[in-house]
Amino acid sequence: GVYNEQDELLKDLKKEDFSISYGTEKGEVNSVKEFSSAKFGTSYIFMIDLSKSVSIENFNLIKESIESWVNTLNPGDAASIITFGEEVKVIADLTYDRDQLKQAINTVQRTDMQTMLYDGLVKAHELASTVDLSYPTRKAIICLTDGVNEFPESSTTKKDVLSLMEDNPFPLYVINFAEDLNQSVLQGTKEMIEIASVSRGKFFDANYLTIQESYEQARKFIDETYMITSTCQACVYDN
């Protein structure tokens, strides 16, 4: 995605506007065109925070927003669902089955007092990194959280997550929402802005935008991107 200062996608970009390198070798940009999720599909990884710090009303709104997204997936889109609280669970592996996804969403309850946020992000990155050509290779991680990693026993740190996202970035779209804007939440918000930026994703403040509008804006950013095709004549390929 290439955006102006108003977060609007730049239009009419041409291949001459880009350069590309394969390591030390210069590549050739063959085409630049707007990406079509309807044509090529996207694999979405939804992360649901089970923390009781979210009210029942807002938790239900989160589930409704994800279910609405699932209902309007393009035919070529796939999705998986991860929950994170006092443990991290994959409650739906990547699938095209809309009914399976909605059944998984309906089973989710806010039950936990602590949140393994960083471990959840590592698991989402692991799912995104899995190569399975049965599903779209373009991945997007969508996470709604207050940004607070409330599990001190975990050995996973913010530095670990940043390192993963720097080495192999998958866009993380953080929808940040908190019932109580205390010091921990403000610090967590700052950290999630940093992680989303490093991942080449986007941060949305649901306290300002509302949860539903944040999901809608996240989807708009995911859809409004370009696809570059390129070749490298000078490269030596090994499998």
C-alpha positions in Angstrom: 0.0 0.0 0.0 1.2 3.5 -0.8 -0.7 6.3 1.0 -0.7 10.1 1.2 -0.7 12.0 4.5 -4.5 11.6 4.7 -4.1 7.8 4.6 -5.6 7.7 1.1 -4.3 5.2 -1.4 -2.2 6.9 -4.2 -3.8 6.2 -7.6 -2.3 5.8 -11.0 1.0 4.4 -9.9 3.1 3.0 -12.7 5.9 0.4 -12.8 8.4 3.3 -13.5 7.6 4.6 -10.0 9.2 1.5 -8.4 12.6 -0.2 -8.2 13.1 -3.7 -6.8 16.1 -5.7 -5.7 16.6 -9.4 -5.0 19.3 -9.2 -2.4 22.2 -7.5 -4.2 20.8 -8.0 -7.6 18.6 -5.5 -9.4 15.2 -6.8 -10.5 12.9 -5.7 -13.2 9.4 -4.5 -12.4 7.0 -6.1 -15.0 3.7 -4.6 -13.8 2.0 -2.7 -11.0 -1.8 -3.0 -10.7 -4.3 -2.7 -7.9 -4.6 -6.0 -6.0 -8.0 -7.7 -6.2 -8.9 -9.8 -3.2 -11.9 -10.9 -5.1 -9.7 -12.3 -7.8 -6.6 -13.6 -5.9 -8.0 -14.1 -2.4 -6.6 -13.2 1.0 -6.0 -15.4 4.1 -7.2 -13.7 7.2 -6.0 -14.6 10.7 -8.4 -13.2 13.3 -7.2 -12.9 16.9 -9.7 -12.6 19.7 -8.8 -11.4 23.2 -10.6 -13.4 25.9 -9.8 -10.9 28.7 -12.6 -10.0 31.1 -11.3 -6.4 31.0 -13.6 -6.1 27.9 -17.3 -5.7 28.8 -19.8 -8.4 27.7 -21.5 -5.8 25.4 -18.3 -4.9 23.7 -17.1 -8.5 23.5 -20.3 -9.5 21.7 -19.8 -6.5 19.4 -16.3 -7.9 18.6 -17.7 -11.3 17.8 -20.5 -9.7 15.6 -17.9 -7.7 13.7 -15.8 -10.7 12.9 -18.8 -12.7 11.9 -19.9 -9.9 9.6 -16.5 -10.0 8.0 -16.7 -13.7 7.6 -20.2 -13.4 6.0 -18.8 -11.0 3.4 -15.5 -12.8 2.5 -14.8 -13.2 -1.2 -15.2 -16.7 -2.6 -11.4 -17.0 -2.8 -10.8 -15.8 0.8 -9.9 -18.1 3.7 -9.7 -17.4 7.4 -8.5 -18.8 10.7 -9.3 -17.8 14.3 -7.0 -17.6 17.3 -8.0 -16.9 20.9 -5.6 -15.6 23.5 -6.1 -15.2 27.2 -4.3 -17.3 29.8 -3.4 -19.6 26.9 -3.3 -19.4 23.1 -5.6 -21.6 21.1 -6.3 -22.0 17.4 -10.0 -22.6 17.4 -10.3 -22.7 13.6 -7.4 -23.6 11.2 -7.3 -21.8 7.9 -10.4 -22.8 6.0 -12.9 -21.7 3.3 -15.7 -23.1 5.3 -17.8 -20.1 6.5 -20.1 -22.2 8.7 -17.1 -23.7 10.5 -15.7 -20.2 11.2 -19.0 -18.9 12.5 -19.4 -21.9 14.8 -16.0 -21.2 16.2 -16.8 -17.6 16.8 -20.0 -18.5 18.6 -18.2 -20.7 21.0 -15.8 -18.0 22.2 -16.4 -16.6 25.7 -14.6 -14.0 27.7 -13.2 -16.1 30.5 -9.7 -15.2 31.4 -8.1 -12.7 33.8 -4.7 -12.5 32.1 -3.7 -12.1 28.5 -0.9 -13.8 26.6 -0.8 -11.1 23.9 2.8 -11.6 22.7 2.4 -15.4 22.6 -0.8 -14.9 20.5 1.0 -12.7 18.1 3.8 -15.3 17.7 1.2 -18.0 17.0 -0.5 -15.8 14.4 2.8 -15.1 12.8 3.5 -18.9 12.8 0.2 -19.5 11.0 0.9 -16.8 8.5 4.3 -18.3 7.8 3.0 -21.7 7.0 3.1 -22.4 3.3 0.0 -24.1 2.0 -0.8 -23.4 -1.6 -4.4 -24.6 -1.0 -5.0 -21.1 0.4 -4.2 -17.6 -0.7 -0.6 -16.7 -0.1 -1.4 -13.1 0.8 -1.9 -13.0 4.6 -3.3 -10.4 7.0 -3.5 -10.6 10.8 -6.3 -8.8 12.5 -6.1 -8.4 16.3 -8.4 -6.6 18.7 -6.8 -5.9 22.1 -6.2 -3.3 24.7 -2.5 -3.9 24.0 -1.6 -5.1 27.5 0.5 -8.3 27.8 -0.7 -9.5 31.2 1.1 -12.8 31.5 4.4 -12.3 33.3 5.2 -16.0 33.4 5.6 -16.0 29.6 9.1 -15.9 28.2 7.9 -14.2 25.0 8.8 -10.4 24.9 7.9 -7.5 22.8 11.4 -7.7 21.4 10.7 -11.2 20.2 7.6 -10.1 18.4 9.3 -7.1 16.8 12.2 -9.4 15.6 9.7 -11.8 13.9 7.9 -8.9 12.2 11.1 -7.4 11.0 12.6 -10.6 9.6 9.4 -11.8 8.0 6.7 -9.2 8.0 3.0 -10.0 7.7 0.7 -7.0 8.0 -0.8 -6.8 11.5 -4.0 -4.7 11.8 -4.4 -3.8 15.4 -7.8 -2.6 16.6 -7.1 -1.1 19.9 -9.8 -0.9 22.5 -9.8 -0.4 26.2 -12.6 0.1 28.8 -10.1 1.7 31.2 -7.4 4.0 29.9 -4.9 3.4 32.7 -1.1 3.6 32.5 -0.6 0.0 31.5 -3.1 0.4 28.7 -1.4 3.6 27.4 1.9 1.8 27.4 0.4 -1.2 25.7 -1.1 1.1 23.1 2.3 2.6 22.4 3.8 -0.9 22.0 1.1 -2.1 19.6 1.5 1.0 17.4 5.2 0.1 17.1 4.5 -3.6 16.3 1.9 -2.8 13.7 4.2 -0.3 12.0 7.1 -2.7 11.9 4.8 -5.4 10.4 3.7 -3.0 7.6 0.2 -3.1 9.0 -1.9 -0.4 10.6 -3.2 0.7 14.0 -6.8 1.7 14.6 -8.1 3.4 17.8 -11.5 1.8 18.4 -12.1 4.1 21.4 -12.2 6.9 18.9 -13.6 5.1 15.8 -15.8 2.5 17.5 -15.1 -1.2 17.1 -17.2 -1.8 14.1 -15.8 1.2 12.2 -12.3 0.1 13.0 -12.9 -3.3 11.5 -14.4 -1.6 8.4 -11.4 0.6 8.0 -9.0 -2.3 8.5 -10.7 -4.2 5.7 -10.5 -1.1 3.5 -6.7 -0.9 4.0 -6.3 -4.6 3.4 -8.2 -4.4 0.1 -6.7 -1.1 -1.2 -3.2 -2.3 -2.1 -1.1 -2.9 -5.2 0.4 -6.0 -6.6 3.8 -5.9 -8.2 5.1 -8.6 -10.5 8.8 -8.7 -11.1 11.7 -10.9 -12.4 15.4 -11.1 -11.8 17.4 -12.1 -14.9 20.7 -11.9 -13.0 19.7 -14.1 -10.1 20.9 -17.6 -9.6 18.0 -19.8 -8.4 18.4 -22.8 -6.1 15.1 -24.6 -6.0 
